[in-house]
Amino acid sequence: MSNVRIGAAAVDDIAAAWFAAGGSQPGLAYGVVAGGELVHAGGLGERWTGGPAPDAETVFRIASMTKSFTAALVLALRDADELRLDDAAASYVPELTGLRPPAPDCPPVTIRHLLTMTAGFPADDPWGDRQQGLDPAEFARMLADGEVRYAWAPGTRFEYSNVGYAILGRVIESVVRQDYAQAVRARILTPLRLDRTGYGAGQFEPGQLARGYRRDGESWLELQPDPYGAFAPMGGAFSCVRDLARWVAGFAAAFPPRALDGPAAESHPLCRATRREMQFPHVTIPAGGDGTAIRFGGLPRISYGFGLFCEDDPSFGDIVQHSGGYPGFGSNMRWHPTTGLGVIVLANGTYAPAGALASELLSALLTAETSAATAPTAGSSARRPIAAARGRRRWRRATASTTCSSTGTTTLRRACSRPTSTLTGRWRSGGLTSRGLRSASAPSEGTGIERPSVTRPRTAAGG
């Protein structure tokens, strides 16, 4: 097979077919990341009923994708020696001292437990989604009065807990002596120039804000966004495809470990070792039984890192992702660290299954990349496909002394090592390039490219 890359028109056709078949939202925006930048973006449907199509600048609520920003700030504070991941959370949130452990020998809940969803709190979707506007004083009272209870001993199992990330917001505020949203803005968003990311609908021009909807018979019912409150650290952020492309590219750029010189070495508020650490599988998610957070039809093993899900896909290897589900919105970002390819999908319908489209798009991109990588050229042998290289490029994690370039602090942390992939993260002519960036409001016709089928649909059971 000749070396090919999927073209922008094929991406648009996949998105348009999914949009037409689903009917889960009035509109959606999507984007493709390659080579560290947004190389293509499109929009379908309406930002609001009767309004224009979304584009890369349209702001959506991203719900639980917020958790990656919260985790990033916690790790930044760790790198700055302002906290330790194994500190007891009650040291920063005194209201937690009243929680009764399920057994006398249970350890205290640590910041690490909260990051990895292993604090022992029960799964709380969709209750947690409805707490966005909860007054912080009321949340403090709930914690102090024991209204938040354990379901399991801390550190013994994963359970998708929104309340744990709300508590992390309290930890952050205790450390920085500043409002959570202001701290994220100062330490994460501003350094990355994520100007269209924030925590309140009022921050954005109404014409650039997608409105949230749910089905009401044959029509759409607009939902008013909840205000900023105590649960913002778990799902309160708003963002757009362009900003999230930069966020995804920053994580993908952390691989493979290597020396960087010049401005690129200091362009991210988190050092590259910390960004890799966020994407490590810190806790395996059970494939069935009580507490299952992810249900899927195929074989990938799935784990949770720090604010991110980690998939071990049988065809493509390591994939990192997080979804967001919320009244009025659904979203997903996912990327393939080996190639640097990534996808963002944002939709304005209640719990819209954006992850299904994002999975299909990334699968198509990686299938095309694999086909090009394995096609022999004159005088050369075929390169290894992604799946065949999986065993040799598995993350080899070990405790290592590393220095964070942004802080100069040397810490013991897990380091990963993998060889540089033979696959390129950029698309050749005929595919998508930075010069090919455009907004697609309708499918292209006559592409002649067959869409790869999706054989392993995966959906997240949390926002």
C-alpha positions in Angstrom: 0.0 0.0 0.0 1.3 3.4 -0.9 2.2 5.9 1.8 -1.0 7.9 2.6 -2.2 10.2 5.3 -5.9 10.9 6.0 -6.8 14.3 4.6 -8.8 17.1 6.1 -11.8 16.3 3.9 -11.9 12.7 5.3 -11.8 14.1 8.9 -14.7 16.4 8.1 -16.7 13.5 6.5 -16.3 11.4 9.7 -17.4 14.2 11.9 -20.4 15.1 9.6 -21.6 11.4 9.4 -21.4 11.1 13.2 -23.2 14.4 13.7 -26.0 13.5 11.3 -26.5 10.1 12.9 -26.3 11.0 16.5 -28.6 14.0 17.2 -27.2 14.3 20.7 -26.4 18.1 20.4 -27.3 21.2 18.4 -23.7 21.8 17.5 -20.1 20.6 18.0 -16.6 21.8 17.3 -13.6 19.5 16.7 -9.9 19.8 16.1 -6.8 17.7 15.2 -3.4 18.2 16.8 -0.2 17.1 15.0 3.4 18.2 15.4 2.6 20.3 18.5 -0.1 22.5 16.9 -3.7 22.6 15.8 -3.6 21.6 12.1 -7.3 21.3 11.4 -10.6 22.4 13.0 -14.2 22.2 12.0 -17.7 23.0 13.3 -21.1 21.5 12.7 -24.6 22.6 13.7 -25.3 25.7 15.9 -23.7 27.4 18.8 -27.3 28.2 19.9 -30.5 27.3 18.2 -30.7 29.5 15.1 -27.1 30.7 15.6 -23.9 30.2 13.6 -21.8 27.0 13.5 -19.1 26.6 16.2 -15.5 27.0 15.3 -12.1 26.6 16.9 -12.7 29.8 19.0 -16.1 28.9 20.3 -16.2 28.4 24.0 -17.9 25.3 25.6 -18.1 24.1 29.1 -15.7 21.2 29.3 -16.9 19.6 32.5 -14.6 16.9 33.9 -11.8 17.8 31.5 -11.3 20.5 34.1 -9.7 17.8 36.3 -6.5 17.9 34.2 -6.1 21.6 35.0 -6.6 21.0 38.7 -4.1 18.1 38.8 -1.6 20.2 36.8 -1.7 23.0 39.4 -1.3 20.5 42.3 1.7 19.1 40.5 3.1 22.6 39.9 2.8 23.3 43.7 4.5 19.9 44.4 7.4 20.9 42.0 7.7 24.2 43.8 8.0 22.4 47.2 4.8 24.0 48.4 3.2 20.6 49.2 3.9 16.9 49.0 1.6 14.4 47.3 1.8 12.1 50.4 0.7 14.8 52.8 -2.5 14.2 54.6 -5.3 16.2 52.9 -6.6 17.2 56.4 -3.4 19.2 56.9 -4.7 21.6 54.3 -8.5 21.1 54.8 -9.1 20.9 58.6 -12.8 19.9 58.0 -11.6 16.5 56.9 -10.4 15.6 60.4 -14.0 14.7 61.3 -14.3 12.0 58.6 -14.6 8.5 60.2 -12.4 5.9 58.5 -14.2 2.6 57.5 -11.7 0.6 59.6 -9.3 1.5 62.5 -6.2 0.7 60.4 -7.0 2.9 57.5 -4.4 5.5 56.5 -5.4 9.2 56.3 -6.5 10.5 52.9 -3.6 12.0 51.1 -3.3 14.4 48.2 -2.2 11.5 46.0 -5.3 9.6 46.9 -7.4 12.5 45.8 -5.5 12.9 42.5 -5.9 9.2 41.6 -9.5 8.8 42.8 -8.5 6.3 45.5 -9.5 8.3 48.6 -12.3 5.8 49.3 -15.2 8.2 48.4 -18.1 6.7 46.5 -18.8 7.4 42.8 -21.0 10.5 42.8 -22.1 11.1 39.2 -24.5 12.8 38.4 -24.9 14.3 41.8 -21.5 16.0 41.6 -22.4 17.7 38.3 -25.2 19.5 40.0 -22.9 20.9 42.7 -21.0 23.4 40.5 -22.5 26.4 42.1 -22.4 25.1 45.7 -21.3 27.8 48.1 -17.8 27.1 49.5 -19.0 27.7 53.0 -21.7 25.1 52.6 -19.2 22.6 51.2 -17.0 23.2 54.2 -20.0 22.6 56.5 -20.8 19.3 54.6 -17.2 18.1 55.2 -17.1 19.1 58.8 -20.5 17.5 59.6 -19.6 14.2 58.1 -21.9 14.4 55.1 -19.1 13.1 52.9 -18.5 9.5 53.9 -16.1 6.7 52.9 -17.2 3.7 50.8 -13.8 2.0 50.9 -10.6 2.2 52.7 -8.3 4.9 51.3 -5.8 3.6 48.8 -7.6 0.3 48.1 -9.5 0.9 44.9 -10.4 3.4 42.2 -13.8 5.1 42.3 -14.7 8.1 40.2 -15.2 10.8 42.8 -16.0 14.4 41.9 -15.9 15.4 45.6 -12.3 14.4 45.8 -11.3 17.0 43.1 -13.5 19.6 44.9 -11.4 18.9 48.0 -8.3 19.3 45.9 -9.5 22.8 45.1 -9.6 23.5 48.8 -6.1 22.2 49.2 -4.9 24.5 46.4 -6.6 27.5 48.0 -5.0 26.7 51.4 -1.5 26.6 49.9 -1.6 29.6 47.6 -3.9 31.8 49.8 -5.9 32.6 46.7 -9.1 31.7 45.0 -8.8 28.4 43.0 -9.8 30.0 39.6 -7.4 32.9 40.1 -4.6 30.5 41.0 -5.2 28.4 37.9 -5.3 31.5 35.8 -2.0 32.9 37.2 0.0 29.6 37.3 -1.3 27.6 34.3 -3.6 29.5 31.9 -1.6 32.8 31.6 1.8 31.2 31.0 0.3 29.0 28.3 -1.7 31.9 26.7 -4.9 30.0 27.1 -6.9 33.2 26.9 -10.2 31.6 26.0 -10.2 29.3 29.0 -11.8 30.2 32.3 -14.4 29.5 35.0 -17.4 31.7 34.3 -19.6 32.1 31.3 -19.6 35.9 31.9 -15.9 36.0 31.0 -16.6 35.4 27.3 -18.4 37.4 24.6 -21.9 36.0 24.2 -21.4 35.4 20.4 -18.4 33.1 21.1 -20.1 31.1 23.8 -21.9 27.8 23.0 -25.1 27.5 24.9 -26.0 24.2 26.6 -29.1 22.2 25.7 -31.0 19.0 26.5 -33.7 17.3 24.5 -37.3 18.3 25.1 -39.3 16.1 22.9 -38.5 17.1 19.3 -36.9 20.4 20.3 -34.0 21.6 22.3 -34.4 23.2 25.8 -31.6 25.7 26.7 -30.1 25.2 30.1 -28.7 28.1 32.2 -25.1 27.5 33.3 -24.5 27.0 37.0 -22.3 29.7 38.6 -18.8 29.3 39.8 -18.7 27.4 43.2 -17.0 24.9 45.4 -17.1 22.1 42.7 -15.4 24.1 40.0 -12.1 22.3 40.4 -13.8 19.1 39.2 -15.8 20.4 36.3 -16.3 24.1 36.1 -14.0 25.2 33.3 -14.9 26.6 29.9 -12.6 26.4 26.9 -12.3 26.1 23.1 -10.7 23.8 20.6 -7.8 26.1 20.0 -6.8 26.4 23.6 -7.3 22.7 24.3 -5.1 21.9 21.3 -2.3 23.8 23.0 -3.1 21.9 26.2 -3.0 18.5 24.5 0.1 19.4 22.5 1.9 20.2 25.8 1.3 16.7 27.1 2.2 15.0 23.9 5.4 17.0 23.7 6.6 15.5 27.0 7.5 12.3 25.1 10.0 10.9 24.6 12.4 12.0 27.4 15.1 14.1 25.9 17.2 17.2 26.4 15.7 20.5 25.2 17.6 23.7 24.7 16.3 27.3 24.2 12.9 28.7 24.7 11.1 25.4 24.2 12.6 24.1 27.4 10.9 26.8 29.5 7.6 27.4 27.5 5.4 25.3 29.8 4.6 25.9 33.5 5.1 22.1 34.2 8.5 20.5 33.4 8.4 17.6 30.9 9.0 15.0 33.6 5.9 16.2 35.5 3.8 16.2 32.4 4.8 12.6 31.7 4.0 11.7 35.3 0.5 13.0 34.9 0.0 10.5 32.0 1.4 7.5 33.9 -1.1 4.8 34.8 -1.1 5.2 38.6 -4.1 3.0 39.4 -5.8 0.3 37.3 -9.6 0.6 36.9 -11.5 -2.6 37.4 -13.1 -4.0 34.3 -16.3 -5.0 36.0 -18.2 -5.1 39.3 -19.0 -2.3 41.7 -17.2 0.9 41.2 -16.6 0.5 37.5 -16.0 3.9 36.0 -15.3 2.9 32.4 -17.3 0.4 30.3 -16.1 -0.5 26.8 -16.7 -3.1 24.2 -13.1 -4.1 23.4 -10.0 -5.1 25.1 -8.0 -2.0 26.1 -6.8 -1.9 29.7 -7.6 1.4 31.3 -6.0 3.2 34.2 -6.1 6.6 35.9 -3.1 8.9 36.2 -3.3 12.4 37.6 -6.5 14.0 36.2 -6.2 11.9 33.0 -7.2 8.4 31.9 -4.6 6.1 30.4 -5.6 3.4 27.8 -3.4 0.5 26.7 -5.0 0.0 23.3 -4.4 -3.3 21.6 -3.9 -1.8 18.2 -2.3 1.6 18.9 -0.6 1.3 22.3 -0.8 4.1 24.8 -3.6 6.6 24.5 -4.3 9.4 27.0 -7.7 11.0 27.3 -10.4 12.6 29.5 -14.0 13.2 28.8 -16.5 15.7 30.2 -20.2 15.2 30.7 -22.5 17.9 32.2 -26.1 19.1 31.8 -25.9 20.9 28.5 -22.5 19.7 27.3 -20.3 16.8 26.4 -16.6 16.8 25.5 -13.5 14.7 25.0 -9.8 15.2 24.4 -7.5 12.3 23.5 -4.0 11.8 22.1 -1.4 9.3 21.2 1.9 10.2 22.8 4.1 8.1 20.4 3.0 10.0 17.3 1.8 13.3 18.9 -1.5 13.0 17.2 -4.5 14.2 19.1 -8.2 15.1 18.8 -10.6 17.5 20.7 -14.4 17.3 20.4 -16.7 19.7 22.2 -20.5 19.5 22.0 -23.4 21.5 23.5 -25.9 18.7 24.4 -26.4 17.1 27.8 -23.8 14.3 28.2 -23.2 14.3 24.5 -21.0 11.3 23.6 -18.2 13.4 22.3 -15.7 10.6 23.2 -17.2 8.3 20.6 -16.5 10.8 17.8 -13.0 11.6 19.3 -12.2 7.9 19.4 -13.3 7.4 15.8 -11.3 10.4 14.6 -8.1 9.3 16.4 -8.5 5.8 15.2 -8.8 7.0 11.6 -5.7 9.2 12.0 -3.7 6.4 13.6 -4.8 3.8 11.0 -3.7 6.1 8.2 -0.4 6.7 10.1 0.1 3.0 10.5 -0.6 2.3 6.8 1.9 4.9 5.8 4.5 3.7 8.3 4.3 0.1 7.1 4.2 0.6 3.4 7.6 -0.3 1.8 9.4 2.1 -0.4 11.9 1.5 -3.2 15.1 0.1 -1.8 13.8 -0.1 1.8 12.0 -2.6 4.0 8.6 -1.9 5.6 8.7 0.1 8.8 7.2 -1.5 11.9 3.5 -0.8 12.5 2.4 0.8 15.7 1.0 -2.4 17.1 4.1 -4.4 16.4 6.3 -1.8 18.2 4.2 -1.8 21.3 6.2 -4.2 23.3 9.5 -2.4 22.7 8.2 1.0 23.5 6.2 0.3 26.7 6.9 2.9 29.3 9.6 1.7 31.6 8.9 3.5 34.8 11.5 3.7 37.6 12.3 6.0 40.5 14.8 8.5 39.3 16.3 11.8 40.3 15.2 14.5 37.9 15.4 18.2 37.8 12.4 20.3 36.9 13.6 22.9 34.4 10.9 25.4 35.4 11.8 25.4 39.1 15.4 24.0 39.3 14.1 21.6 42.0 15.6 18.1 42.0 13.0 15.5 43.2 12.6 11.8 43.2 9.9 10.9 40.7 9.0 8.3 38.2 10.7 8.6 34.9 9.7 6.9 31.7 11.9 5.9 28.8 10.8 4.9 25.3 12.6 4.9 22.0 11.6 7.6 19.4 9.0 6.2 17.1 9.8 5.7 13.5 6.4 7.2 12.7 6.2 10.9 12.0 3.9 13.2 13.9 3.4 15.4 10.9 1.4 14.8 7.8 2.9 15.0 4.4 1.4 16.8 1.4 -2.1 15.7 0.7 -2.9 15.4 4.4 -3.2 18.1 7.1 -0.6 20.7 7.7 -0.5 24.0 9.7 -1.2 25.8 6.4 -4.2 23.6 5.8 -6.1 24.8 8.9 -9.6 25.7 8.1 -13.1 25.5 9.6 -15.5 23.0 8.1 -19.2 23.6 8.4 -20.3 20.9 6.1 -18.9 17.6 4.7 -16.7 17.6 1.7 -17.8 15.4 -1.2 -15.9 13.1 -3.5 -13.0 12.5 -1.3 -12.7 8.8 -2.3 -11.3 7.9 1.1 -13.1 5.1 3.0 -13.6 5.8 6.7 -12.0 3.3 9.0 -14.6 1.5 11.2 -14.5 1.7 14.9 -14.5 -1.7 16.5 -13.9 -0.7 20.2 -16.4 2.0 21.2 -15.5 3.4 24.6 -17.6 5.7 26.7 -16.8 7.3 30.1 -19.4 6.9 32.8 -18.5 10.2 34.4 -18.4 13.8 33.6 
